[in-house]
Amino acid sequence: MDIDKDKIDEAALALMYLTLHDGCRAWKQIDWETTNRLYEKGFILDPVGKVKSVVFTDEGLKKSGELFYKLFSDK
């Protein structure tokens, strides 16, 4: 089975919105391969390090919120 990694990335970005804190941070609950792709796409700052959260870029924060409401809203 082929996996659409872009769809995985969108779902991961939307789920990261659930853990949003301090205005632009989200907890690192997503696997490294996915967080690395989100970093390469410019949605988060470099995820490598001991800090337990990642920082959204402005574009990533906006996209995360849009995807969250698109995928999980009942309206």
Buried (B, 14 or more C-beta within 10 A) or exposed (E): EEEEEEEBBBBBBBBBBEBBEEEBBBEBBBEEEBBBBBBEBEBBBEBEEEEEBBBBBEEBBEBBBBBBEEEEEEE
